[in-house]
Amino acid sequence: MNNLFSLVSGSHQNRIGIYGPPNAGKSTLANRITNDFTGETFSGESAIPHETRRTHRKEDITIKSDSGASVTIDIVDTPGVDTKIDKDDFIDLGMDSNDAVRRSREATEGIASAMRWLKTDIDGVIYVLDSTKDPFTHTNTMILGIIESQDIPVLVFANKTDKEGSDVARIVNAFPNHETTQISALEGENMDQAYQNITRKFGR
């Protein structure tokens, strides 16, 4: 990472929630941000849907842009939000029936927790989408609609641009009212622009 952004102290603090569907790369993004600015790892990452089953918070991460603006944020990494949790999906991943039932219950509880945070404790949202998948789903339109109804500032991140089949324009066209930033959280591509947008959007 270049010197465009640096860890600093003494700025405004916001609780910024990282939301989006399962496996969009939310935990990867949370880890990228915390590692870039604190040298620490935020949480585990997994290709299994709903692996993040609890809301996690990392406090006091300060970002400064080349314009001199800065923002101190608490990152809130939330479980993947979905409108349908089916134990059979976990069975298809090789889990036995009992584990699949337990995981589906935990995933449902995690989604409920994420929604409670959104309604009561979130000052801004980074909405992460997998740019290799169709973004125009019931879940995405519902969650972004809730965010809009509560006047919560939001940035859309089109993630996984390093993957074959990535189509950022599809996300831009699906949600034209929201600013979209293309990134690869895994590879660190375009993160300087992402940090600049975070600083501008969520600075007070």
Residue pairs with C-beta under 8 A, 6 or more apart in sequence:
1 36
1 188
1 191
1 192
2 192
4 65
4 66
4 192
4 195
4 196
5 36
5 37
5 63
5 64
5 65
5 66
5 192
5 195
5 196
6 64
7 37
7 38
7 62
7 63
7 64
8 62
8 63
8 64
8 70
9 62
9 72
10 62
10 72
11 62
11 64
11 70
11 71
11 72
11 203
12 71
12 72
12 203
12 204
13 60
13 72
13 73
13 74
14 71
14 72
14 73
14 74
14 123
14 124
14 202
14 204
15 57
15 73
15 74
15 76
15 121
15 122
15 123
15 124
16 73
16 74
16 75
16 76
16 122
16 123
16 124
16 125
16 126
16 198
16 202
17 76
17 78
17 114
17 117
17 118
17 122
17 124
17 125
17 126
18 26
18 29
18 30
18 75
18 76
18 77
18 78
18 125
18 126
18 128
19 26
19 78
19 81
19 114
19 118
19 125
19 126
19 127
19 128
19 143
19 147
20 26
20 80
20 81
20 127
20 128
20 129
20 140
21 80
21 81
21 82
21 129
21 130
21 137
21 139
21 140
22 49
22 50
22 79
22 80
22 81
22 82
23 47
23 49
23 80
23 130
24 80
24 128
24 129
24 130
24 159
24 160
25 128
25 130
25 159
25 160
25 185
25 186
26 52
26 77
26 78
26 80
26 128
27 42
27 43
27 44
27 45
27 46
27 51
27 52
27 77
28 45
28 159
28 185
28 186
29 126
29 128
29 157
29 159
29 183
29 185
30 42
30 43
30 56
30 58
30 75
30 77
31 41
31 42
31 43
31 45
31 185
32 185
32 186
32 188
32 191
33 42
33 61
33 75
33 195
34 40
34 41
34 42
34 58
34 61
34 75
35 41
35 42
36 188
36 191
36 195
37 61
37 62
37 63
38 58
38 61
40 58
42 56
42 58
42 75
42 77
43 52
43 56
43 77
44 51
45 51
48 93
49 80
49 82
49 89
49 93
49 107
50 79
50 80
50 82
50 85
50 103
50 106
50 107
50 110
52 77
52 78
52 79
52 80
52 110
53 79
53 103
53 106
53 107
53 109
53 110
54 79
54 110
54 113
55 76
55 77
55 78
55 79
55 110
55 113
55 114
55 117
56 76
56 77
57 74
57 75
57 76
57 77
58 74
58 75
58 77
59 74
60 72
60 74
61 72
61 73
61 74
61 75
62 70
62 71
62 72
62 73
63 70
63 71
63 72
63 73
63 195
63 198
63 199
64 70
64 199
65 195
65 196
65 199
65 200
66 196
67 196
67 199
69 199
69 200
69 203
70 199
70 203
71 198
71 199
71 202
71 203
71 204
73 124
73 198
73 202
76 117
76 121
76 122
78 110
78 113
78 114
78 117
79 107
79 110
79 111
79 113
79 114
80 111
81 111
81 114
81 115
81 139
81 143
82 107
82 111
82 139
83 138
83 139
83 142
85 104
85 107
85 108
85 111
86 104
87 97
87 100
87 101
87 103
87 104
88 100
89 100
89 104
90 99
90 100
90 103
90 104
91 97
91 100
95 103
118 125
118 143
118 146
118 147
118 150
118 152
119 150
122 152
123 152
123 153
123 202
124 152
124 153
124 154
124 155
124 201
124 202
125 147
125 152
125 153
125 154
125 155
126 154
126 155
126 157
126 198
127 140
127 143
127 144
127 147
127 154
127 155
127 156
127 157
127 178
128 157
128 159
128 185
129 135
129 140
129 156
129 157
129 158
129 159
129 171
130 159
130 160
131 158
131 159
131 160
131 161
131 163
131 166
131 167
131 168
131 170
131 171
131 182
132 160
132 163
132 164
132 165
132 166
132 167
134 170
135 170
135 171
135 174
135 175
136 174
140 174
140 175
144 154
144 175
144 178
147 154
148 154
148 177
153 201
153 202
154 178
155 178
155 179
155 181
155 197
155 198
155 201
156 171
156 175
156 178
156 179
156 180
156 181
157 180
157 181
157 182
157 183
157 185
157 194
158 166
158 168
158 171
158 172
158 180
158 181
158 182
158 183
159 183
159 184
159 185
160 166
160 184
160 185
160 186
161 168
161 182
161 183
161 184
161 189
161 190
162 184
162 186
162 187
162 189
163 184
168 180
168 182
171 180
172 180
179 197
179 201
181 190
181 193
181 194
181 197
182 190
183 189
183 190
183 191
183 193
183 194
184 190
185 191
